[in-house]
Amino acid sequence: MDGQTVWQEGILPLAAGSGLGLVYFAGLWWTSQRVGRVGQPGLLLFGSFVVRAALLLGGLWIVSGGRLVPTALFMAGFVVSRRLMVARALPRESAGVPNGAAGPQGGGRRSPARKGGDGASTSGSS
């Protein structure tokens, strides 16, 4: 494998996936910050999605050319950028409570199901 092949099939797709992933998720963050302050939030959400998806899919198509390995590396870069943006968006540790600590609802875990299962009233004795 020569240097140009390594660049085109490895480094470029990984870097492009990371870069476009950062743009995608930064755009999502920007949209979410403004959606409550606009007159037509649905239009903002839809327009933002269309632009972000077009950039991402266009970049994927240009960089990978439909080949498997560059596509996989592009997506790996995208996933890495997602993890970076999620880590950045999480609140920092404050007042001695670490990130991800369980809140009043127990960290989102479901409580065991009660007898009857779906909460519907049943006739007869339990």
N, C-alpha and C positions, 0 to 999 in steps of 0.2 A: 504494500500500500504506500503510495507516494504522499508527499506533504499536502498536495492540493486535494486529494481524495479525503484525507483525514480532516482537512479544514471544511470541505463541502458536506461530508457525510457525518461529521462528529461535532466539531467545535461550533460551527455556524448554527446548526439547528438547536443545539443546547443553549447557546447564547441568545438566539432569536426567541426561543420559547420562554426563557427567563425574562428577557426585556419586554416582550409583548404581554407576558403574564403580569408583570408589574404595572404596565399601562392599563391592562384590563381591570385589575383589581383596584388600582388608584382611581380609575373612572367610576367604578362601582361605589367606592367610598365617597367620592365627590358627589355622585348622584344621591346617595343616601343622606348626605348632609343637607341637601337642598330640597328634597322632595316635600317636606312639610311647609316650605315657604313659597311655593309656586301655585299659581291659579289652577293649573291642569297637571297634577302629579302623574297621572297615567301617561300623558304624552311625554313627559320628561323620562319616565321609566322606560317606556317603549323606545323612544329615540336614543337614549343612552345605550340600551341593549343592542339595538341595530348597529350603532357605530362601533361599539366594543366588539361585537361578534364579527362584523365585517373586517375590522383590523386584524383580529386574531386569525380568522379563517383565511384571509388573504395572505397574511404572513406565513401561515402553515403551508399553503399551496405554493407560494413562491419558493420557500426555503426547502421543502421536502420533495416537491415534484412528484408526490404520490409514492415515494419509495418508503419501505417499511422502517429501516433503521433511522433515517433522519426524522421520520414522523414520530417514532418512539422517543428519540432524544428531545425533540421539540416539546412533546407532552411532558417529559420528565422535567424539563426546565420550567414549564408552566406550573407543574405541581409544586416545585421548589419555591417559585415566586408566590404561590398561594400561601404556602406555609409561612413564608417571611411576612407577608402582608397581614395574615391572621395574628401572628405573634406580635406584630407592631400595633395592631388595633386593640389587643387585649389590654385591660387596665394594668398599670404597674402595681407592684406590691405596695400596700399602704396600711398603716396602723397594725402591722404585724400579721396581716392576713395574706397568705401567699396566693398567687394566681391559681384559679381553678378550685379554690376552697368551696366546700359545700355551703350553700346559703340556707335560708329558712325552709326551703322546700327539699332539702336533703340532696342537693346537687342534681336534681332532675330525675332522680330514680323514682320509679313507680312503687307505690305501696302495694302490698299483696292484695289480691282480689278478695272482696267480701263474698260471703255466701250469697248466692243468687247471681253473681257474676256481672251482669250488665246494669245493675242498679234499678231494674224494673221491680215493681212491687209484685210479690207473689202471695197467693192465697194459701192458707194452710199453715201448719206449724213448722218451725225451722228445726 
